[in-house]
Amino acid sequence: MSKKVYFKTFGCRTNQFDTQIMISKLNDFELTQDESEADIVVVNSCTVTNGADSSVRGYINSVKRKNREGKVILAGCGAHSKGEELFEKGDLFGVLGHSEKENINTLLKSNNRFYEIGDLDHIDSSVVTEFLGKSRAFIKVQEGCDFRCSYCIIPYVRGNARSLPLEQIKEQVRVLAANGFGEFILTGTNVGSYGKDRGLSIAKLIKELSMIRGVRRVRIGSLEPLQIDDEFMELLNEPFMARHLHIALQHTADKMLLYMNRRNRYREDLKLFEKIASYGYALGTDFIVGHPGESDALWKEAIERVKELPLTHMHAFTYSPRDNTPSALIKERINGKIAKERHRELTALVKEKNLEFRREHSNNLTVLVENERDGLYRGYDQYYNQVFVKSSRDLKHNWIFLEKSEVEERGNYATLE
């Protein structure tokens, strides 16, 4: 009887894609959705914050308590930052690095503990044909990052930026489109850097993918402000573009951006956001709260500037130091309670901005329905806002058009007979 493998995925969309690659390689094992019956538990980990590390460690400990016979394998970014330590402590049966995930079938057959960390120059060659339980498909287009933001450990666990071959990405999309997927989310460590090593660009890639039969909507995971050039701006009116862009700013006070070794500055960011918003786009960003050096005066400046920005979505993070990063050496630490209060203030402000945007964009919504829970179908519209739909029809995984919806705090609501 085949041994059963359970996957637990932490972190970003790139990790979700990497999990699908590993699943696609399990020729001699059975996939299970029940961790308690698994012979092997593969933890695809995230290490972007100390909290992420703690979540992964906590999960590994809980698996060892509940499933004493199960073997725990650590994959993902945490394999590179914490794998050796956890392996030496005996918490893990095996560790596999990013470059080894395509060899997972062979590694899991091993009767002996293994530590196969590999290298950080690897580029995936696998084509994924399905996404279990998903309506949208994640397409990894590049790996690694050449930026060296002072708070970030990711370049050290994912390597420098390198792009997947264009034809491989197109083949990936062709296969998934033929299998019924219509929405594609381009992911990577630094998506907007796609093509710089291949004489291409993220805009050229999107144009190529839009011409593939079955592609209805393209989303981009995250972009840096300087990656949005004239060529990219020409795409904004195209019907296949989701009307939502996530552009990573990280802060709005220039002195803080300097501390963070960021390449963007606020005045240029504001001009860019206002220009894109004029095309009818929803705009999201990342923001780090409580980074060392964030004085009361700088926070006040930052929050006033957030009010100016046409923002609709926010990934706000409370800073946590990462070993071996420059930010961890800065002595001007921010009290944890103050950082949490700033986080609350920021998220409440953007939540209000999102509500205001949805009130102005509640009609003519194109929604890809993902699942059904508690009698309501759920999906996301073109602006990446959640929509809840009541219907007697089975709408799961279908595209629907809503002429109007009711705007509530939690999301937009509609009925479809």
C-alpha positions in Angstrom: 0.0 0.0 0.0 1.3 3.5 -0.9 2.3 5.7 2.0 0.2 8.8 2.5 1.6 12.3 2.3 0.0 15.5 3.8 1.2 18.9 2.8 0.9 22.0 5.1 1.7 25.2 3.3 2.7 28.5 5.1 3.3 31.9 3.6 3.0 33.3 0.1 1.5 32.3 -3.2 4.9 31.2 -4.4 4.9 28.6 -1.7 1.4 27.5 -2.8 2.8 27.0 -6.3 5.9 25.1 -5.0 3.5 22.8 -3.0 1.7 22.0 -6.3 5.1 21.1 -7.9 5.8 18.7 -5.1 2.4 17.2 -5.3 2.8 16.7 -9.1 6.0 14.7 -8.4 4.5 12.2 -6.0 4.4 9.2 -8.3 4.8 6.5 -5.6 2.7 8.1 -2.8 -0.9 8.8 -2.0 -1.9 12.4 -1.3 -4.2 12.8 1.8 -6.1 15.8 3.1 -6.1 14.3 6.7 -2.9 15.0 8.6 -3.7 12.4 11.3 -3.6 9.5 8.8 -0.4 10.7 7.1 2.8 8.6 7.1 4.7 11.7 6.0 3.9 15.4 6.7 5.7 17.9 4.4 5.8 21.4 5.9 6.3 24.0 3.1 7.5 26.8 5.4 7.7 30.6 5.5 10.5 32.5 7.3 9.6 36.1 6.4 9.1 37.1 10.0 9.9 35.7 13.5 6.1 35.1 13.8 6.2 32.9 10.6 9.1 30.9 12.1 7.1 30.4 15.4 4.0 29.3 13.5 6.1 26.7 11.6 7.8 25.4 14.8 4.4 25.3 16.6 2.9 23.3 13.8 5.8 20.8 13.7 5.5 20.3 17.5 1.7 19.7 17.2 2.2 17.1 14.4 4.8 15.3 16.5 2.3 15.2 19.4 -0.7 14.0 17.4 1.0 11.7 14.9 4.0 10.1 16.7 4.7 7.7 13.9 4.6 10.3 11.1 7.8 11.6 9.5 8.0 15.4 9.3 9.8 16.9 6.3 10.7 20.6 6.2 10.6 22.4 2.8 10.4 26.1 1.8 12.2 29.2 3.0 12.4 27.9 6.6 14.5 25.0 5.4 17.3 27.4 4.4 17.0 29.6 7.6 16.1 27.1 10.3 16.4 23.7 8.7 19.8 22.7 10.0 19.0 23.7 13.6 15.8 21.8 13.7 17.3 18.8 11.9 20.2 18.6 14.4 17.7 18.8 17.3 16.0 15.7 15.8 12.7 17.5 15.2 12.7 16.5 11.5 13.1 13.4 9.5 14.2 15.3 6.5 15.0 18.8 5.1 14.8 19.7 1.4 15.7 23.0 -0.1 14.1 24.9 -3.0 16.2 23.2 -5.7 15.3 19.7 -4.4 11.5 19.9 -4.4 11.3 18.3 -7.9 13.2 15.3 -6.4 10.7 14.8 -3.6 9.5 11.4 -4.8 13.0 9.9 -4.5 13.8 11.7 -1.2 10.6 10.5 0.5 11.5 6.9 -0.3 14.6 7.2 1.9 14.6 5.0 5.0 17.3 7.2 6.5 17.1 10.8 7.7 18.2 13.3 5.0 19.4 16.9 4.8 19.3 18.0 1.1 19.4 21.8 1.1 20.6 22.1 -2.6 21.4 25.6 -4.0 19.9 29.0 -4.7 20.4 29.1 -8.4 17.8 26.5 -9.4 14.9 27.3 -11.8 11.9 25.0 -11.8 11.3 23.0 -14.9 7.9 21.4 -13.9 4.6 22.1 -15.4 1.7 21.9 -13.0 -1.6 20.7 -14.4 -4.0 21.2 -11.5 -4.5 23.3 -8.4 -6.4 21.2 -5.8 -9.7 22.9 -4.7 -8.8 26.2 -6.5 -10.6 28.3 -9.1 -7.6 30.5 -9.8 -4.2 29.3 -10.8 -0.9 30.6 -9.4 1.9 30.8 -12.0 5.4 31.2 -10.7 7.3 33.3 -13.3 10.5 34.0 -11.4 12.5 33.2 -8.3 14.7 35.3 -6.0 15.3 39.0 -5.5 18.2 41.4 -6.2 16.9 44.1 -3.8 18.5 44.2 -0.4 15.9 45.8 1.8 17.5 46.1 5.2 14.7 44.2 7.1 14.4 41.3 4.7 15.9 37.8 4.8 14.2 36.5 1.7 17.1 37.1 -0.9 19.3 35.0 1.4 16.8 32.0 1.4 15.5 32.4 -2.2 18.7 33.6 -4.0 19.1 36.4 -6.6 16.4 37.1 -9.2 16.2 34.7 -12.1 13.3 34.2 -14.6 11.6 31.1 -15.8 11.7 30.6 -19.6 8.9 32.3 -21.4 7.9 29.1 -23.3 7.7 27.1 -20.1 5.4 29.7 -18.5 3.2 29.8 -21.6 3.0 26.0 -21.6 2.0 26.1 -17.9 -0.8 28.5 -18.7 -1.9 26.6 -21.8 -2.3 23.4 -19.8 -4.2 25.0 -16.9 -6.4 27.0 -19.3 -7.3 23.8 -21.1 -8.1 22.3 -17.7 -10.7 25.0 -17.1 -8.8 27.7 -15.2 -9.5 31.2 -16.4 -7.8 33.5 -13.9 -4.0 33.4 -13.5 -2.1 35.1 -10.7 1.6 35.7 -11.6 3.8 35.0 -8.5 7.4 35.0 -7.6 9.8 36.5 -5.0 9.9 39.8 -6.9 7.5 39.4 -9.8 8.2 42.7 -11.5 11.8 41.8 -12.1 10.7 39.1 -14.5 12.7 39.1 -17.7 15.6 41.3 -16.8 17.9 38.3 -17.3 16.2 37.2 -20.5 15.7 40.5 -22.5 12.0 40.5 -21.5 9.8 42.3 -19.1 6.7 41.7 -17.0 4.6 43.7 -19.5 5.8 41.6 -22.4 5.1 38.4 -20.5 1.5 39.5 -19.7 0.9 40.4 -23.4 2.1 36.9 -24.4 -0.1 35.2 -21.8 -3.2 37.2 -22.7 -3.2 35.7 -26.2 -3.5 32.1 -24.9 -7.0 30.7 -25.5 -9.0 30.5 -22.2 -7.2 33.3 -20.3 -9.8 35.6 -19.0 -8.1 37.5 -16.2 -4.5 38.1 -15.2 -3.5 39.3 -11.8 0.1 40.2 -10.6 1.1 39.2 -7.2 3.1 42.3 -6.3 5.1 45.0 -8.0 7.7 47.5 -7.0 7.0 51.1 -8.0 10.0 51.5 -10.2 9.0 48.3 -12.2 5.9 50.1 -13.5 7.1 51.7 -16.7 5.4 53.1 -19.8 5.2 49.7 -21.4 3.3 48.4 -18.3 1.0 51.4 -18.2 -0.1 50.6 -21.7 -1.7 47.4 -20.4 -4.0 49.1 -17.9 -7.0 49.5 -20.3 -6.7 45.9 -21.5 -9.8 43.8 -20.7 -7.8 40.8 -19.4 -6.1 42.9 -16.7 -7.7 42.5 -13.2 -8.6 46.0 -12.0 -6.4 45.7 -8.9 -2.6 46.1 -8.5 -0.6 45.4 -5.4 2.4 47.8 -5.3 4.8 47.4 -2.5 5.7 50.7 -0.8 6.6 49.4 2.7 6.3 53.0 4.2 5.4 56.6 3.3 8.0 58.5 5.3 11.1 59.0 3.2 13.4 58.8 6.2 12.0 55.4 7.0 12.4 54.3 3.4 16.0 55.3 3.8 16.4 53.2 6.9 14.8 50.3 5.0 17.2 50.7 2.1 14.2 51.0 -0.2 14.4 52.4 -3.8 11.0 54.3 -3.8 10.2 57.7 -2.4 6.8 59.1 -1.4 6.2 61.9 -3.9 6.9 59.6 -6.9 4.7 56.9 -5.2 1.8 59.3 -4.8 2.0 60.4 -8.5 2.1 56.8 -9.6 -0.8 55.7 -7.5 -3.0 58.7 -8.6 -2.2 57.9 -12.2 -3.1 54.2 -11.9 -6.2 55.0 -9.8 -7.4 57.3 -12.7 -7.8 54.2 -14.8 -10.3 52.8 -12.3 -8.0 50.5 -10.4 -8.1 49.4 -6.8 -4.6 49.6 -5.3 -3.0 47.6 -2.5 0.3 47.9 -0.8 2.6 46.4 1.9 3.5 48.5 4.9 5.9 47.7 7.8 4.8 49.3 11.1 7.2 49.7 14.0 10.5 49.4 12.1 13.4 50.7 14.2 13.7 54.5 13.9 10.0 55.0 13.4 9.6 58.0 15.8 6.3 59.6 16.7 6.9 62.4 14.3 7.7 60.0 11.4 4.6 57.9 12.2 2.4 61.0 12.2 4.0 62.0 8.8 3.4 58.5 7.4 -0.2 58.2 8.4 -1.1 61.6 7.0 0.5 60.5 3.7 -1.5 57.2 3.7 -4.6 59.4 3.9 -3.5 61.1 0.7 -2.9 57.8 -1.2 -5.8 56.2 -3.2 -5.4 52.9 -1.4 -8.0 50.2 -1.1 -6.1 47.2 0.2 -3.3 46.8 2.8 -1.0 44.1 4.0 0.3 45.7 7.2 3.1 43.9 9.1 4.4 44.7 12.6 8.2 44.7 12.3 10.0 41.7 13.8 13.8 41.5 13.6 15.4 38.9 11.4 18.8 37.6 12.4 21.6 38.7 10.0 19.7 41.7 8.5 20.9 45.3 8.9 17.6 46.4 10.4 18.1 44.1 13.4 21.2 46.1 14.3 19.4 49.5 14.5 19.1 50.4 18.2 16.1 52.7 18.0 13.5 50.0 18.7 9.8 50.7 18.9 7.8 49.5 21.9 5.6 46.5 20.9 2.4 48.1 22.3 3.0 51.3 20.3 3.6 49.2 17.1 0.4 47.3 17.6 -1.6 50.6 18.1 -0.1 52.0 14.9 -1.0 48.8 13.1 -4.6 49.1 14.3 -4.7 52.8 13.2 -3.3 52.0 9.8 -5.5 49.0 9.0 -8.7 50.9 10.2 -7.9 53.8 7.9 -7.4 51.5 4.8 -10.5 49.5 5.7 -12.5 52.8 5.6 -10.9 53.6 2.2 -11.8 50.2 0.9 -15.4 50.7 2.0 -15.5 54.0 0.2 -14.1 52.5 -2.9 -16.6 49.6 -2.9 -19.5 52.1 -2.5 -18.4 53.7 -5.7 -17.8 50.3 -7.5 -20.7 48.1 -6.5 -22.2 47.7 -9.9 -21.1 45.6 -13.0 -18.9 43.2 -11.1 -17.3 40.2 -12.7 -16.8 37.6 -10.1 -15.0 34.2 -10.2 -16.8 32.1 -7.6 -14.4 30.0 -5.5 -16.5 28.1 -2.9 -19.7 27.9 -1.0 -20.1 28.2 2.8 -23.1 28.8 5.1 -25.4 29.0 2.1 -23.4 31.8 0.4 -21.1 31.5 -2.6 -17.9 33.4 -2.3 -15.5 34.9 -4.8 -13.5 38.0 -5.8 -14.5 40.7 -8.2 -12.1 42.4 -10.7 -11.1 44.8 -7.9 -10.0 42.0 -5.6 -12.9 42.6 -3.2 -14.8 39.7 -1.7 -18.3 39.1 -2.9 -21.0 36.9 -1.3 -23.7 35.6 -3.5 -27.0 33.8 -2.6 -28.3 31.6 -5.4 -30.3 28.4 -5.9 -27.9 27.5 -8.7 -24.6 25.8 -8.3 -22.1 28.6 -8.9 -18.9 27.0 -7.7 -15.9 27.8 -10.0 -18.1 29.7 -12.4 -17.8 33.3 -13.7 -20.8 35.5 -12.9 -21.7 39.0 -13.8 -23.5 41.1 -11.1 -25.2 44.3 -12.3 -25.4 45.5 -8.7 -24.5 44.5 -5.2 -25.1 45.7 -1.7 -22.1 47.0 0.1 -21.5 45.9 3.7 -18.5 46.1 6.0 -17.5 42.5 5.4 -17.9 42.5 1.6 -20.3 43.0 -1.2 -23.6 40.9 -1.2 -25.8 40.0 -4.1 -28.6 37.5 -5.1 -28.5 35.6 -8.4 -31.6 33.7 -9.3 
